[in-house]
């Protein structure tokens, strides 16, 4: 059995993993699983379900590794599989409701960012977890993953306007939650 050095070249590691080298597959899993669990956790509130989805997605990563073309980042390729698996999980296990309207809320980004910078990562994740699933999914795809509204619409099978509306509603809900925290901390509530 061939021993793989810790800082082995990525292409060689991927080639070995494609050839079913378990040590190479383990190294890929060990290197990327913490970040990918975090990605899954952004979409799925329950940690055990997020872990299950991540493991299922890694199975897809290893099954489709031979199709990776070394274009763009390997981590980005894995992340895309994770996001797609999370979306599939949510579709199967939850009835997601999208509100279709053209209502777009303006936002006071400066005050939002000032409050947001005082919150811990866990606080922010908790606020995002409180969003309805449709809002949360669109918010994560747009704000975290960097998707454009037309890409989100295609991925989720919704109208582009619905994606914009969901994002607007998510931001408004987050602002209300942050405002409530701010009022509580300053004793004005």
Buried (B, 14 or more C-beta within 10 A) or exposed (E): EEEBEEEEEBEEBBBBBBEEBEBBBEBBBEBBBEEBBBBBBBBBBEEEBBBBBBBBBBEBBBEEBEEBEEEEEBEEBBBBBBBEBBBEBBBEEEEBEBEEEEEBEEEEEEEBEEBBEEBEEEBEBEBBBEBBBBBBBBBBBBBEBEBEBEBBBEBBEBBBBBBBBBBBBBBBBBBEBBBEBBEEEEEEE
